[in-house]
């Protein structure tokens, strides 16, 4: 196993992110699924320079990206978006793309369960065909019920992956599993035959080591199931604005260049703009917690 990290949680230059990753002992990055915002050659140079690899990417399902939308053209544009992310990952030498099928924060269905399932299957089959053509593996990721109604548990993700095809995988996220699964270790075993990626954060969505998850047991279960991919850190820190806050440096006080869509995506995940000092502390805490366990 290796330790990787997302980079969508704080707007900053990709150089800042990759340098920090290399300095903190990370093996890889699961780069944000916004292909148009990156210079691929520059990203490759920075990765090589800092001893970090592209593990993969994750779809950022903001408004207008939805594989189970009632509008056919929204669905087709979303399929094309996923294809673009797959090509982007392939160009960077990455191995996986995590897909959340519906818009994050959309909690009201637009059609019958049967219609939405069929839309998801058909759209993902097209994405899967492209994934195979560029040598990248898809992993379908369940989220908790407060972020989506469509896919919440490992058994649901497995059923959808099987409907898409034999090479479609599943991604599990510890934060969401802690809410939705009766037994997260049993859920790992359920998904094991197709487990493609694992996202890690605490029960409070802080960095591993800052909450209640038994990481030793969690990693041991992954090893028992033969998982040898990355643990991708995805801490989305809740902002404590009360006098009880242990982190007076938590919130970014300087102007930040960020699009309204990107800011909304971060805020919809219960977080805000974080200071570099606090964000770096999250990185370092996660690596100190996870690296000894994966050896």
MOFEN-V449211 format. One record per backbone hydrogen bond with DSSP energy under -1.0 kcal/mol. NH is the residue of the N-H (numbers start at 1). CO is the residue of the C=O. E is the energy in kcal/mol with one decimal. If there is no record, write none. Layout:
# MOFEN-V449211
nh: (NH NH)
co: (CO CO)
e: (E E)
This chain:
# MOFEN-V449211
nh: (2 4 6 17 18 19 20 21 22 23 24 26 27 28 29 30 31 33 34 37 38 43 44 45 46 47 48 49 50 52 53 55 56 57 58 59 62 65 67 75 76 77 78 79 80 81 82 83 84 85 86 87 88 89 90 91 92 93 94 95 96 97 98 99 104 105 106 116 117 118 119 120 121 122 123 124 125 126 127 128 129 130 131 132 133 134 136 137 139 140 141 143 147 148 157 158 159 160 161 162 163 164 165 168 169 170 171 172 174 177 178 180 181 187 188 189 190 191 192 194 196 197 198 199 200 202 205 210 215 218 219 220 221 222 223 224 225 226 227 231 232 233 234 236 245 250 252 258 263 264 265 266 267 268 270 271 275 279 280 281 282 283 284 285 286 287 288 289 290 291 293 294)
co: (229 231 233 13 14 15 16 17 18 19 20 21 3 3 53 5 56 58 32 34 35 39 40 41 42 43 44 45 46 47 27 29 29 96 31 98 60 62 101 71 72 73 74 75 76 77 78 79 80 81 82 83 84 85 86 87 88 90 89 55 55 137 57 139 61 147 103 112 113 114 115 116 117 118 119 120 121 122 123 124 125 126 127 128 129 130 131 95 97 169 99 151 144 144 153 154 155 156 157 158 159 160 161 165 138 194 140 197 199 173 174 176 177 183 184 185 186 187 188 191 170 170 230 172 232 206 202 207 213 214 215 216 217 218 219 220 221 223 222 2 198 4 200 205 242 247 273 256 259 260 261 262 263 264 267 266 250 275 276 277 278 279 280 281 282 283 284 285 286 287 290 290)
e: (-1.6 -2.7 -2.2 -1.9 -2.6 -2.6 -1.9 -2.3 -2.4 -2.2 -1.9 -2.3 -2.7 -1.5 -1.7 -2.6 -1.8 -1.5 -2.4 -2.2 -1.3 -2.5 -2.6 -2.1 -2.4 -2.5 -2.5 -2.4 -1.5 -2.5 -2.5 -1.8 -1.5 -1.3 -1.1 -2.5 -2.1 -1.9 -2.8 -2.0 -2.4 -2.2 -2.0 -2.1 -2.1 -2.1 -2.2 -2.3 -2.5 -2.1 -2.3 -2.4 -2.1 -2.5 -2.4 -2.4 -1.3 -1.5 -2.8 -2.3 -1.4 -2.2 -2.5 -2.8 -2.3 -3.2 -1.9 -2.5 -2.2 -2.0 -2.5 -2.4 -2.6 -2.7 -2.5 -2.7 -2.1 -1.5 -1.9 -3.1 -2.1 -1.6 -2.6 -2.4 -1.5 -1.5 -2.4 -2.8 -2.4 -2.2 -2.6 -2.5 -2.1 -1.5 -2.1 -2.5 -1.9 -2.3 -2.6 -2.5 -1.7 -1.6 -2.2 -1.3 -2.1 -2.7 -2.4 -1.9 -2.5 -2.7 -2.4 -2.5 -2.5 -2.0 -1.8 -1.6 -2.1 -2.2 -1.3 -2.2 -3.1 -1.1 -1.0 -3.1 -2.4 -2.9 -1.8 -1.8 -1.3 -2.3 -2.8 -1.9 -2.2 -1.8 -2.4 -2.3 -1.7 -1.4 -2.4 -2.8 -3.1 -2.8 -2.7 -1.7 -1.7 -1.7 -2.0 -1.0 -2.5 -2.4 -2.1 -2.0 -2.7 -2.9 -1.9 -1.6 -2.5 -2.5 -2.6 -1.6 -1.7 -2.0 -2.6 -2.4 -2.3 -2.3 -2.2 -1.6 -2.7 -2.1 -1.1 -1.2)
